[in-house]
Amino acid sequence: MQVTPQERIVLDSIAERGDEIVSRAVGWCGANSGSRNLEGLQAALGLLTGVWGDALPGAVLSHEALAPTIEIAADGREMEHSPPPSLLLTMRPEAPVQVVLTGHYDTVFPASSPFQSVVARADGALNGPGIADMKGGISVMLAALEGFERFEGREAVGWRVLLSPDEEIGSLGSGAVLSRIGRLGHVGMTYEPALADGTLAGARKGSGNFHVKITGRSAHAGRAFAEGRNAITAAARIAGELDALNGQREGVTVNVARIDGGSALNVVPDVAVVRFNVRYPDAEGAKWLEGGVERACGCAANTLSGRDGLGISLHGGLTRPAKPFNAAQTALFGKLKEVGGLLGQEIAWSPSGGVCEGNNLFAAGLPGVDTLGVRGGDIHSEAEFAWPDSFAERAQLSALMLMKMASGEVDARGIRGLMD
């Protein structure tokens, strides 16, 4: 495998636009799009729709409405979350090779966060909200496709791009769309950031988010303590039972992250919500974990069964299946390493406990690489950063991978066949 003259033209065109690829990501970061900032998300969708539509005029562009999801508020009320649509672009759906590229335009930073703009650090890195995760990745994805659409052999590859507004809160609305388009592809490419040194995520654990709502009975802590039913006490028992699941099965973890509830110190609290996240390495671990969560809540319920007036209800579930490093993934990453070598990029990978849209695509039968975004780090914090030179570098990697799939030197259909 070598870089052909036609491929070199595409790669050089990306390198020449390196500053532009960075600057548009910086601009996108200046518009807050926290996962629950609906106004900001809608504005970001409009901005991306215009930029992507202008950059790729041959693609069919649509907005994919997402089903609303139910969330449990701190006071136990069920609240509906209705995010704006995902942005879907489709090009050459009849081509023999189909690639699915995904990313998200939401961030973890709310509208009230003081972290709202990008600045350059003394070492040259860019520090800002979403510069790595993943507005930088969206700009890399667009640059790769802009370059690929200049390639003479592009007709052999069709592609779909999905940009979603809810990845940071579990893709509960966009999950159905990810599954649908995932079944239509041969290879998936997702633009979460790589590590600062370029290391990719290989195998990924699965994940789930749960909420246990406990209802009790309010009473004055001094005058009528015995008449109360303390929801916080019950929540603490449940949290203990859940935490006890840790260490019982290799690779399975339960993180009790938060307990909401209570008010004045002289009032027996009547509502509490226990919130926890789980991680698991495979389908067997998922099955064990679901049973363990039910047992933990059941044990607590049995302990509290003599206390009339207490109610326990479990909400949420496993949202992202595990993504093991199977034969298809091994073949795909091997080809990516070979392609990276043509660019002088050392491609390495390691397992990750993190999750992303790549888990959803894999569950739909699509092998994929899901850390094709910029090199960076400290994501989900105000120290989030990305290296500017990685924008063009990573866009070249994706563009060359697409060109090699078009030429057949990367056998996308054969790689997909290893999933069956």
Secondary structure, 3 states (H helix, E strand, C coil): CCCCHHHHHHHHHHHHCHHHHHHHHHHHHCCCCECCCHHHHHHHHHHHHHHHHHHCCCCEEEEECCCCEEEECCCCCEEEECCCCEEEEEECCCCCEEEEEEEECCECCCCCCCCCCCEECCCCCEECCCCCCCHHHHHHHHHHHHHHCCCCCHHHEEEEEEEECCHHHCCCCCHHHHHHHHCCCCEEEEECCECCCCCEEEEECEEEEEEEEEECECEECCCCHHHCECHHHHHHHHHHHHHCCCCCCCCCEEEEEEEEECCCCCEECCEEEEEEEEEECCHHHHHHHHHHHHHHHHHHHHHCCCCCCCEEEEEEEEEECCECCCHHHHHHHHHHHHHHHHCCCCCCEEEECCCCHHHHHHHCCCCEECECCCEEECCCCCCCEECCHHHHHHHHHHHHHHHHHHHCCCCHHHHHHCCC
